[in-house]
Amino acid sequence: MIYLLLFVATCFLAYSNGANDNFKGVASLFGCRAASYRTAIAWATVTTFAGSIASIFLAQTLLKKFSGRGLVPDQLVGSEYFVLAVALGAALTVITATLTGFPISTTHALMGAIVGSGVAAVGFGVNFAALGKGFVLPLLLSPLVAMALGAGIYCISRALRVALGVTKEWCVCVGCEERVVALPQPASAFAMHAAPPAVTLTVAEQEACRERYCGSMIGINSQRLMDVAHFGSAAVVSFARGLNDTPKIAAMLLLLPALDLRWSFLAIAGAMAVGGLLNSRKIAHTMSHRLTAMNHGQGFSANLSTGILVTLASVFGLPMSTTHVSVGSLFGMGLTTGQANPRVMLNILLSWVVTLPCAALLAGLTYWTLLQFTR
């Protein structure tokens, strides 16, 4: 029975992770209207699932690190109740943030849950030194590095665009407009009259029409090339996220003797995909519309920055949060363009601050409750 509960709790954690994280790789596609919400989430689902499958072969370091060894005593790592409490504590934290529209880090939630369950089990026998050096430091640095890299890549790409003669074009809308005008007949009930349709000319800004690039690069239409590069950078981010996050969650299932590791990864990948498809809309609104305004080039720069950092983290086994990196890249780019929303960023930062203690509290209470039922 405990094994079944552990499997369900881990899949719930994967579902919550997908709901909170899957859209982050394609937020700029939706934000600059290069893709609709449905197209963006479908692209994120496919590429994240591909990264999850690839993680079976490429991310063994993270699988070992997030088993909890080195943070808590070895006897706890082999306890089904400890791992169940970790999974539930992290899952409840992430799904709560998702339903309220805050993009938080599953990595941070897992860390908090491990610490909370560990303290509930062995007091302060948790290795806080290892926690700070190997986990907290990379998580604190990742958004700052991402902000700098995102801003830097955007500045370089903008300079290249100008040097290559690629310019922006704006839409001019021409059409007929039928208006109702008032006639000077105050005593009449028919003092309103429909004027004949008139041709109108409207020059709109980015909010009303799409900004596009004109010209060509290496013989290819600039806008088409940018669209391909933008979708490609989004695929890199989503693939890297699947590669980076799947092993962290699959580590919860190492205690199931009857479940092959490959099937564990497949179950996690499927649950993440379903979570993203069903519960990503609020996160999409925060990431795509509230954090910063962006055009194609700006979104591409942020996505490229995120993809580089998260892929490097996967290769070297660093628990770098995709959330912190993606939000940092978008905000860094937004600061460069002057379109970032500091108030939204402050709220997101506050949600990051409370993620670890919230997960620790929930996991600790869950572990204590499980012990009461098993005595």
N, C-alpha and C positions, 0 to 999 in steps of 0.2 A: 504493500500500500504506500509506504513512504517513497518508494521509487517512482510510482505513478504520480504522486504529488510533486515530486522533484521535477519530473519531466514536464508536467503541466505548468508549474511555476516558471521554469526556464523558458518555455515557449511563450508564456505571457510576457516575460522580460524581453524576448526577441520581438514580439508584437509591439510592445511599447517603444522599443528602440526604433523599429521601422517607422512607426507613426511620428516620432519626434525628429528622426534624422534623415529619412529617405529623401525628403524634398530639398534638403540643404544644398545638394549638389546642382540642382536645376533651378534654384531660386532666381538667379539672374536671367535665365531664359524667360521665366514668367514675368519678372519685374520689368524687363524692357520690351515685353510683348513679342518676343521672337517665337514664342510658343504659347498655346493655350494651357490652362491648368491640366486638362486631361492628357495632352501630348507630353507635357513636362513630367507628370508623375509616371506615365507609362515608360518614358525614356529612363527615368531614375530607377524604376523597378527592375527593368531588364538589365541595366548596367550594374546595379548593386547586387543583383542575384549572381551575375557573372563573377563579380569580385568575391562573393561569399564562396562560390565553388572553387575559385582559384586559391582561396585561403587555406584549403585543405593541404595544399602542397607547399605554400610559401610562407605561412605565418605560424610556424611551430613555436617560435620564441614567445610570442604573446600568449599562446595557449598555456605555456608553462608559467609565465609570470602571473597571469590572472587566475591560477588555481589557488592562490592565497599563500603558497609556500614562501617563507621568508618574512611574511607580515604577521602571521599567527603561528602558534605551535603546530607541529606536524600532525598531532593527534586530532586537532580541530579540522584540518584540511580533509581528513578522511571521515568526518562526521556528516551523515546525511542531514541531520537537523540544522547544523551550522550552515551548510550550503543552501538548504531550503530557505532559511531565514535571510541569507544574503540575496537570493534570487527575488524573494517577495519584497524585501525592503527596497531594493533598487527598482523593481518593476513599478511598485506603487508610486515612488517618487517621480519616475519618468512619465508615467501615464497622467499623473496629476498636472505636471508641467505642460504636457501636450494639450490637455483639455482646456487649459487656460491660455494657450498660445505662446508659451515661453520656450525657446530653443535651449535646452540644457544638455549637459554632457552625460551620456550613459557611463562613460569611464569614471567620471567623478562620482556618480551615484553608486557604482560598484565599489569604489574605494571606500566611500562612507559606510556602505552596508557591511563590508568586510570588517572595518574597524568597529562598528556598532555591535555586530554579532560577537566579535572577538572580545570586546570589553565585557559584554554580558556573560560570556563563557569563562574567561580567565582573568577578569579584572583588567589591570593595566599591564598585562604580559604581552601586549601587542608591540611589535617592533616599529615604534614611531620614527626612529632614525632612518630605517629603510623606506618607510612611507614618504618621508620628506625628500630624500635624495633621489629615489628612483621613480617617484610618481608625482608628487606635488610640484616639484621644480619644473619638470617639462610642461605640466599643465598650466603653470603660471606664465611661463615664457612663450608658449605657443601662440596666444592671441597677439602678444606684442610683436613677435617675429612676423606673424601673418599680416599685421597692419602695415609694417614697414615694407614687406615684400609686395603686398598688394598695391600699395601706393607707388613703389618703385617700378613695378612692371607696367602699371598704367602710364606713368610718365614716359617710360621708354617707348611703349607702343604708340603713344600719342605723337612723340617726336618722329618716330618712323613713318607714321601716317602722313604727317605734314611734309617730311622729306621726300616721300614717294608721290606727292601730289594728290593724295586721296582726300576729297572734300566731303562735306555733309550736304545733304539736300533736304528740304522741308516740303511738306505737302501744301498745295494751294487748292482749296475746295471751291469749285464753281457749281452753282445749281440754282434752282428756282425755290423761292420761299413765298408762301402765301401768308399774308398778315391781315389781322382784323384791326381796323382803325375806327376811331370815334368821329361821328359827324356832328356838326353844330345844330342839333335838334333836341335840346334838353327836355322838351315837353313830350317828346315822342317815345314810345316804347321800343321803337326800332332805330335807336340812335347809334347802333353799331353796324358797320358795313364791311364786308369782305373786299379788300382791295385786289385788283388783278395781280396774278403771280409776277414777281419781279426777279430778275437775275441778280444773284448776290455773289460776292467774292469774299472768302474768308482765308486769312493767313493764320494758321494755328501754331501753337508751340507743342512741345513733346507730349504734354498731357492729352492733347486732343488729336494728334496724329503722329505717325511713326517717323522718327528721324532715321534716315538711311544714308549709306555711303555711296558716292558715285565715283566713277573712274575705274581703273583696273590695276591689278598687280600680277606680275608674271603672266600677263595675257588672260587673266581670269577676272570677271566682274568682282569688284571689291566687296559689294554687299553679299554676294553669294559665297565668296571666300570667307567673309566674317561669320556668316551663318554656320558654315561647315566647321570653322575653328571653334565657334561658341558651343555648338553641340558636342564637338570633340572634347573640349575642356570640361564640360559638364559630365561627360562620360568618364573622364579621368578621375574627377572628384568622387563620383558615385561608385566607380569600381574600387578606388582606393578605400572608400568608407566600408564597403563590404569586406574588403581584404583585411581591414584593420579591426572592425568591430565584431565580426563573426566569431573569431577565436576566443575573444573575451567572454562571450556568452556561452559558447560551446564548452568552455572549461567547467561550467556548472554540471555538465553531464558526464564528467570523467568517472563519477562514482557508480554509474549504471553499468554493471558487468555484462548484461545481455545486449547492450546497444553498441554496435560498431561505431567507431569514431566518424566514419564517413557518413553514416546515417544521421548522426548527431548534427553534423554540419548542414546536411540537407534539410533537416527539420527546422533548424534555426533560420536558414535562408528562406524557407517557405513562410515561416511566421513573420519574419521581417518584411517580406513582400506584401503580405496581407495587411499588416499594420499600416504600411505606407499608403496602400490603395484606399483604405477605409477611413483613416483618421489624420490626414496630413494638412487639411485645408487651413486650419488656424495658424499652424506653423508657416504655411505658405504665405499667408497674409502678412505676418510679422516680418519674415525674411525678404519678401519680394517688394512690399509696398511701404512698410512703416520704417524700416531701418535706414534706407537711403534710396533716392531716385537714381536711375542708371540708364545708360544707353548700351548698345551692343558691345562697343569696345571696352567700356568700363566693366561690364559683366564678364567679358572674356578675361580681362586682366585679373579680376578677383578669383575666378574659377581656376585659372592657371596657377596662381599663387597657392591656393588651397590644395590642388592636386599634387603639386611638387612636394609640399611639406608633409602631407599625410602619407604619400607613397614612400618618402624617405623614412618616416616613422615606422612604417610597416617593415621595411627592409632591415632597419637597425633595431627593431624590437622596442621602440620607445612608446609608452602609452599616451601619445599625443591625441588630444580630443579633436575629432572632426568638427564638432560644434564650435569650439573656441577658435579653431583655425578659420573656418568658413565665415563666421561672424566677424572675426578680426580683419580678414581680407576685405570683406564688403565695407566695413566701417572705415578702414584705412583708405580705401579708394574714395569713399564718400567724403572724407575729410579733405582729400586732395581736390575734389571738384566743388567742395562747399555745399554739398547736398545732403550730408549726413544729418540724422536726427539724434542729437545727444541725449534727449530725454528718453527715447526708446532704448538707446544703448545703456543708459544708466539702469533702467528697469531690468534689462537682460543681465547686467553685471550683478545686480542684487539677487536675481534668481540663481546665478552661479554660486554666489556666496552661501546661500542657504541649502544648496543641493546636497553637499556632503553631510552637514549635521542632520538634515531631514532624513536622508537615507540611513544614517547611523541610528537615529532614534527609532525609525520604523523597523529596521532589521533587529535591533536590540530587543524591542518589545516582542517581535515575532519569535525570536529565539527563546525568550523567557516564557512566553505562552506555550510554545511547543514542549518545553521541559515540564511545565505543570501538567500537561496531558499525558506525559509518558512516565510520570512517577507512580 
